[in-house]
Amino acid sequence: MSFALKPLPPTIEIETKAVLKQAVAANRRLAELKGLSVSIPNQGILINTLALQEAKDSSAIENIITTHDELFKEDIYPNFAFSASAKEVRNYVSALRTGYKLVKKDELLTSNSVIEIQAELERNNAGFRKLPGTSLKNHDTGEVVYTPPQSNQEIIDLMGNLDRFINDSTFYDADPLVKMALIHYQFESIHPFYDGNGRTGRIINVLYLVMQGLLDIPVLYLSRHIIRTKNDYYRLLQKVRDEEAWEEWVLYMLTAVEKTALATIRLVNGIKTAMMDYKQRIRTQFHFYSQDLINNLFSHPYTKIEFIERDLKVSRLTATKRLDSLVNAGFLKKSKIGRSNFYINTALFDLLSVEEAHE
């Protein structure tokens, strides 16, 4: 019997006792993360560092694997010939930033926004699928596990319904985190694009949280949790289609939010501590200390002479001397790409790398 995807909302009760209990726990951790994020002097630092982490992890789900080193170099030297994987990740960061700007400007997350996000991600303007033939297969066996809607009109209609579900608060009254779980299921089941559906769907998750005021900036990313529980993720998605097993799916997503928020809290606290340590020690040792310098060093695990020139409004010679002084004092590590020097913030780089190893 073929599966026909139904519009939202589901016809059965979603907010069971178990779901509401887990929603409380997830919301509590998310509120803690939101408050902590506000305490960072320059929130752009978190957007940059955590977005790069998310881009790497989200792309890894779809086997676009790249190392931290490639990823960070690609972000600073986009014209340098790094791996195709790193370029995919850079496109993800760009798509995330595009979506964030749209949500902050319009306070909506519409189908048009989603199309724009996916276009930035895939660097094409194909839009919603127009031709039949798309199916989702088991990566190992090649077996078709799910066939999404095939006709362009059905995709348009279902996305229109999802559009209303996301943006019209009177359409379905539920906890926003519960709604996020339903939105993610529905988007992935519609599978509206030829490519990039998984990554676009994970961008939608965090943008919806920003739109709902649960976060001020996009700092909660579920990709790492999904990687670690990939079999459960796909199994529970399919179980909703086969059995309408909504409770298990929603509980999975709420647990992902709680655990990811806790891990992100640890990471943000680590970044905050490292910033304070650098701030105090650099201020003690060097006359050229400034908050702009700290912001530069922590906006990305790498910096370069041109960035110091720009942000501190100093000459190239002065920028070079200051960076070399920080290298000699152990704050930075100097490396070379082609003819250019770049400078690694060892504390931040290690923090991000260790976080990956422990999660």
N, C-alpha and C positions, 0 to 999 in steps of 0.2 A: 504494500500500500504506500503510495507516494505521500510525502509530507508537504502540507501547505502551510506556509508561515502566516500566522494571524497577526493582525494589527495589535498594538498595545492599547489599553492595559490588559493584563491577563484576566480571565473570568473567575479565577479562584482566589481565595484569600492568601495574600502574600505575607502580611505582617503578623506572623504567628508569634507565640510567646518566645520561642527560641530566637527568631529573627529580631524581635524588638530588644531582647536582652543583649544580643551581640551588637546591635546597632548602637546601644548606649555605650558599650565598651569602645567601639570604633570611634564614635563621636567624641568621647572623652580624650582619646589619644590625639585625634585630629585637632581639637581645640588647643591642646598642649603644644602641638607642633606650630600651629598658627601663631600663638603667643610668643614662642621662642623665635620664630622667623622674624617677627617685628623687632626683636631686640638686637638684631644684627645691624650695625650702623648703615651699611650699604647693601640693600636687599638685592641689588643687581649681582652681587657676589654669589649669592645662593642660586639665583636664576642661571647664571653661567655654569657654575660647577656642577650643580645637581642635574641641570638639563643635559650636560655632556654625559654624565653617568647614565641617565635614563636612556639617552639616545643609543648608547652602546648596548645596554641591556635589552631594550626593546627590539633593536635590530638583531641581536643575538638569537632571540626567539625564532626568527625566520632565517637563521643560519647566515646572517651577515655579521661574521665575527671579526672584530678588530681589537687590537691591543690598546691599552691606555696610551702608550707612547705614540703610536700612529695617530690615535684620536686627537691628542692634545696638539701634536705637531701640525696636523691637518687644520685644526681650528686657527692656529696662529699663522701658518703659511699655506693658505688655501690654493695658491698657484703652484706650489711645489708638487712634484709627481709622487704623491703617496698612493696607498692602495685604494682600489675601488671600494673596499669595505669602509675605509675611513671617510670617503666621499659620501657614501650612503648615510653614514652617521651624521655628517655635517648637514646634509639635506634634512634629516630628522630634526636637528636643533633649529634650523631655519623655519621649518614647518610649525614647530611648537611655538616659536616666537611670533610667527604670523598669526596663529590662532589666538594667542594671548592678547595681542594688540586688538584684534577684532572683538574679542569678548569684553575687554576693558572699554572699548569705544562704544559698542552697541548694546552691551549688557544682554546679549542674545547669543545663542549658538545654533544657527540655522543651517539648512542644507547647503545654502550658498557658501557659508563659512566653511563647512566641511569639504566642499568641492575645492575651495581655495587652499585649504590645508593640504589636501591630498595632491593637488597640482604642484605645490611647493615641495612636497615630499618626493614625488616621482619625477618631477621636472617635465611634466607633459600636461596637456589640457584635454585629455580623453573624456573626462567627466564620468557620469554613470554609465554602466555597461549597456550597450545597445544590441550586442549580438549574443545569441544563445550559445551554450556549450561549456559554460563555467561549472566546474565541480571541485570539491575539496577531497583530496586523496590522502590516504595514509602514507607518510613519507617513506616508511620502510617497505610496505607491501605493495603500494600502488593501488590499493583497493579504494573505490569511491566510498567515502564515509558520509558525505552530505552534498546534496545538490541544492544550491540557493535558488531564489526566484530567477527565472530566465528572461522574462519579457521586460523590456525597457519601461513600459507603462506600469507594470506591477512594482518595479523598483521605485519609480517616481511616486506612486501612491503610498507605498510603505514608508518611504523616506519622508513624505509629507505628514503622515501620521506620527512618525518619530519626532519630526520637527515640532509638532504641536505638543507632544508628550514632554519634550525637553523644555519648551519655552512658556507653555500655558499652565500656570500653577493651579488653575481651577479644574484642569482636565482630569487629574488624578492626584489625590491627596495622600502622600506617603512621606516617610523620612527621606531626605535627599540622598542619603547613602544607599537606601534600598532602591530608589529610583535609578541611581547610577548603575547598579547591578543589572536592572532591567534594560536600561539603555544600552549597556555594553553587549548583553546577550542579543538584543534586537539588531543592533548595527552589524555585529559579526555574522548574524544569520541572514540578514539582507545581502551582505557582501556586495555592496553596490558598485565597487570599482573593479577594474581588471587586475589591479595590483595595489599593494599598500594598505589593504583593509585592516590587518592586524595592528600595524603601527598607527594608522589614523584613529582606530578605535581606542587605543591606549592614550593618545593625545586628547581625545574627547573626554575621557575619564577625568583627567586633572583639570581641564578647562571647565567642565561642569561644576566641579567643586569650587573653583574660583567664582564662577557665575552665581553660585548659590551663597557666596560669602563665607563658606567654610574654610577657605584659604584666601589670603590676600595675593599671593604670588604662587606660580606653579612649582611646588616643591615636593608633592607626594606622587611617587611613581611606582606603579605596581609591577613593572616588568620583571624585576629581580625575583619577586615572590612567584610570579607566573613561571619563570624559568625553572625554579626549584621544584615547582609542583605542576609541571607541564602536562603530565598524564592526567592528573585530576582536572585541570582546567579544561582540556578538550573533552574528557569523559563527561563532565558535568554539563558543559554546553550541549552536548548531544543528548544527554539524559532529559533535559528540558524539552527538546524536540520530540523525543521518543515517548516520554512518560509524563510530561508537564511537571517534572520534579523541581519546581521553583525553589522550594525551601532550601534544598541542598546547595543549589547554585548561589542563592543570595547569601547564605551563610559562608560559603567559600569566599565570596567577594568582600563581605564585611570583615572576615578574619584577615584577608589580605590587606585591607585598609588599616586595621589595628596593628598588625605586625610590621607593616611597612612604615607607618607613622612612628612607631617605637624605634625602629632602626634609623630612620631619618633624624629623629630627635638626638640620638647618640652621635650621628655624623655632624649635625649642625652644632651641637655642643663642642665637638672636637674642633671644628673650624673656628668657633668663637674663642676657644681656649688658645689655639695656635695663633690667632690674630692678636690676642692680648699679649701673649708671650713675645711675639715679634715686635709688637708696638713698644713694650717696655724695654726690651733689650736694645733695639735699634735706637730708641730715644736716648738711652744711657750712653751708647757707644759712639754715635755719629751726630754731627751738628746738622746734617741734612734731613733728619727725620721730619716727616709730615704725614697727615692722615691720607693725603692723596697717594703717597708712596705705598702705604699699607693697603689701600684699596686696589692699587695696581697689582701688587704682589699676590693678592688673594682673589682677584677676579678670575684667575685662571692659573692652573699649575705651572704654566710657562709665561715668561714675559720676554721682551726683547728691547733693544736700545731705542727703537723708534717709538715704542709704547711709552717709555719713560720720558722721552723728549716731549711727546704729545701731552701726557697727563700732568707732568710736573713743569712743563713750559721751560725747559732748559735746553742748552746746546747739546749736540751729539757728543762732544768731548766730555761734558759734565755728566751726561747720562751714563756714558761708558765707565767713567771713573767711579761713579756711585755704585753701579752694578758690580764692578770688579771688587770694590771694597766689601760689599755684602757677600760676595763669593769667598773672599779671604777670611771673613768672620764666620763662615759656616752657615749663613742663612740661605744661600743659593748655591746651585751647582751649575757650572758653565758647560755648555755643549755646543756642537757646531752642526749646522745643516747647510750643505753647499758652501757658500762663502759667508753665511750669516751666523752670528753667535746667538744662542738663546739661553735663557737662564731659568733653571727649574727651582721653584719653591719646594724644597725638599719636604718640609713639614706637611704641606697641603697634598703634594703628590703621594707621599707615604700614607697619609690619612685616607685618601680615596682608594688607594690600592689595598690597604689593610682591610678597609670596610668591605671591599669586594671579596676578599679571601675569607672573611668571617661570616658573611651572610649566606 
